[in-house]
Amino acid sequence: MALKYGTDEWESAYKEMLEERMKTPPPYIYFTPEWAALYEKTIQEDEQYKEAAKTWEGTVVLHVEKEPEFELGVDIYLFMDLWHGECRSIRIVPEEAGEAGQFVITGSLERWIQVAKKELDSTKGMMQGKLKLKGDLPTIVRAVRASQRLTDLSADVGGFFPTELDAGQKEQFKKTIDDLAEKFL
């Protein structure tokens, strides 16, 4: 049974799970808790992001739609708590918490891979309807430098995309997502 998001129990269990998963060194699979934690740390240490986002306020959620073909059996909500150039946290959260973000950007796994590989600019993707935005587009557009830096940093974190995994890695990824869903989502 899943823990209740927003409680000390959830946060403590999430950190414990993360500590265990991060004993394995990178590269990690995109959209896993350990990848999100490394992404968080990378953003927190980046001076260019801090400068570009110094006027940004709000939460941004990257919503990756489920793709059972690639062992992603649930939607992933990567909740980013961003405030005036600081990345306070990044967590994979349940749907109700993800949908409560101020800005929720939704796309297929394929679209997010295009963003990470810099084949699709996220702001242009929203304007073209390739990524769906719940929130105020003009606010996002004003923060285009910060948004671009977040994309650059996700590429710097690197890792494996679920579409690139061999059979054994796919099975491990499926187990990770299933365990995450059972306990935290």
VOGU-3710 file (C-alpha; in Angstrom, 3 decimals, decimal comma):
1> malkygtdew> 0,000/0,000/0,000  1,305/3,429/-0,928  2,355/5,866/1,730  0,546/9,201/1,871  2,468/11,842/-0,046  3,278/14,991/1,897  3,787/13,212/5,200  7,038/12,848/7,109  6,645/9,077/6,718  6,521/9,369/2,903
11> esaykemlee> 9,531/11,716/2,766  11,570/9,575/5,153  10,810/6,364/3,234  11,548/8,098/-0,096  14,942/9,311/1,168  15,737/5,845/2,537  14,845/4,205/-0,779  16,884/6,804/-2,638  19,940/6,315/-0,444  19,842/2,587/-1,154
21> rmktpppyiy> 19,336/3,030/-4,912  22,168/5,565/-5,189  24,703/3,041/-3,903  24,898/1,991/-7,528  26,913/4,642/-9,372  25,598/6,536/-12,411  24,674/6,499/-15,192  21,065/6,011/-14,180  17,916/5,443/-16,186  16,034/8,648/-16,928
31> ftpewaalye> 12,914/9,256/-14,801  13,974/6,975/-11,935  14,310/8,339/-8,384  18,101/8,178/-8,486  18,209/10,013/-11,816  15,894/12,693/-10,390  18,142/13,062/-7,317  21,243/13,503/-9,466  19,364/16,017/-11,613  18,362/17,920/-8,452
41> ktiqedeqyk> 21,968/18,059/-7,251  23,195/19,179/-10,671  20,676/22,038/-10,753  21,493/23,061/-7,183  25,180/23,394/-8,057  24,716/25,280/-11,335  25,437/29,015/-11,212  24,071/29,617/-14,730  20,696/28,211/-13,714  20,657/30,273/-10,514
51> eaaktwegtv> 21,199/33,454/-12,517  18,720/32,569/-15,283  15,983/31,605/-12,816  16,439/34,281/-10,164  12,956/35,714/-10,840  11,223/32,337/-11,268  8,693/31,249/-8,657  6,773/28,041/-8,667  6,599/24,343/-9,097  7,118/22,653/-12,428
61> vlhvekepef> 6,028/19,089/-13,033  7,341/17,029/-15,920  4,629/14,468/-16,617  5,829/11,433/-18,580  2,904/9,434/-19,911  3,004/5,689/-19,326  4,507/3,529/-22,046  3,955/-0,166/-21,238  5,958/-1,090/-24,346  9,054/0,242/-22,538
71> elgvdiylfm> 8,135/-1,115/-19,078  6,761/2,240/-17,947  3,430/0,988/-16,613  2,447/4,178/-14,775  2,581/7,876/-15,488  5,626/9,533/-13,916  5,291/12,976/-12,324  8,665/14,615/-11,712  7,800/17,417/-9,265  10,372/20,230/-9,250
81> dlwhgecrsi> 10,194/22,781/-6,427  11,955/25,798/-7,954  12,233/29,159/-6,245  14,288/32,201/-7,297  17,153/30,223/-8,771  17,090/27,521/-6,128  16,045/23,941/-6,723  14,600/23,004/-3,356  13,776/19,444/-4,359  12,844/17,080/-7,152
91> rivpeeagea> 10,683/14,073/-6,339  8,691/11,518/-8,255  5,236/12,016/-6,801  1,726/10,541/-7,071  -0,637/11,847/-9,759  -2,693/14,045/-7,424  0,458/15,853/-6,231  1,830/16,082/-9,766  -1,374/17,520/-11,181  -1,368/20,119/-8,373
101> gqfvitgsle> 1,859/21,683/-9,652  1,622/25,273/-10,866  2,978/24,256/-14,254  2,452/20,704/-15,493  4,115/19,834/-18,786  2,871/16,558/-20,248  4,421/14,512/-22,995  5,012/11,014/-24,197  8,250/9,235/-23,358  9,322/9,847/-26,967
111> rwiqvakkel> 8,782/13,623/-26,616  10,739/13,824/-23,355  13,589/11,901/-24,952  13,580/14,432/-27,809  13,786/17,248/-25,246  16,633/15,571/-23,349  18,550/14,976/-26,588  17,960/18,633/-27,537  16,024/17,606/-30,639  12,979/19,484/-29,328
121> dstkgmmqgk> 13,056/22,760/-27,424  10,592/22,407/-24,553  9,151/25,922/-24,936  8,673/25,483/-28,679  7,229/22,043/-28,004  4,575/23,599/-25,774  3,801/26,304/-28,310  3,511/23,687/-31,086  1,320/21,381/-29,009  3,926/18,602/-28,903
131> lklkgdlpti> 4,020/19,015/-25,139  0,871/19,964/-23,249  1,049/22,714/-20,652  -1,270/23,181/-17,721  -0,395/26,646/-16,464  0,316/30,083/-17,854  2,317/29,878/-21,109  3,424/33,567/-21,042  5,019/32,964/-17,636  6,920/29,963/-19,010
141> vravrasqrl> 7,992/31,930/-22,086  9,430/34,689/-19,879  11,583/32,034/-18,202  12,928/30,564/-21,429  16,595/30,923/-20,380  15,933/29,040/-17,145  13,926/26,405/-19,015  16,712/25,950/-21,552  19,277/25,604/-18,790  17,173/22,910/-17,108
151> tdlsadvggf> 17,148/21,019/-20,411  20,907/21,403/-20,767  21,428/20,136/-17,236  19,232/17,083/-17,804  21,480/16,238/-20,761  24,553/16,795/-18,555  23,179/14,307/-16,007  22,854/11,845/-18,861  21,871/8,278/-18,390  19,957/5,635/-20,261
161> fpteldagqk> 16,552/6,166/-21,789  13,990/3,421/-21,173  13,860/2,897/-24,951  17,586/1,966/-25,003  17,542/-0,803/-22,418  18,385/-4,423/-23,097  16,072/-7,190/-21,848  17,714/-7,459/-18,413  17,768/-3,710/-17,898  14,115/-3,463/-18,962
171> eqfkktiddl> 13,165/-6,034/-16,355  15,056/-4,099/-13,658  13,446/-0,833/-14,800  10,005/-2,454/-14,630  10,731/-3,643/-11,089  11,883/-0,144/-10,092  8,717/1,458/-11,473  6,451/-1,212/-9,969  8,107/-0,824/-6,533  7,863/2,957/-6,785
181> aekfl> 4,185/2,755/-7,711  3,389/0,340/-4,890  5,063/2,332/-2,138  5,088/5,981/-3,242  2,547/6,594/-5,966
//
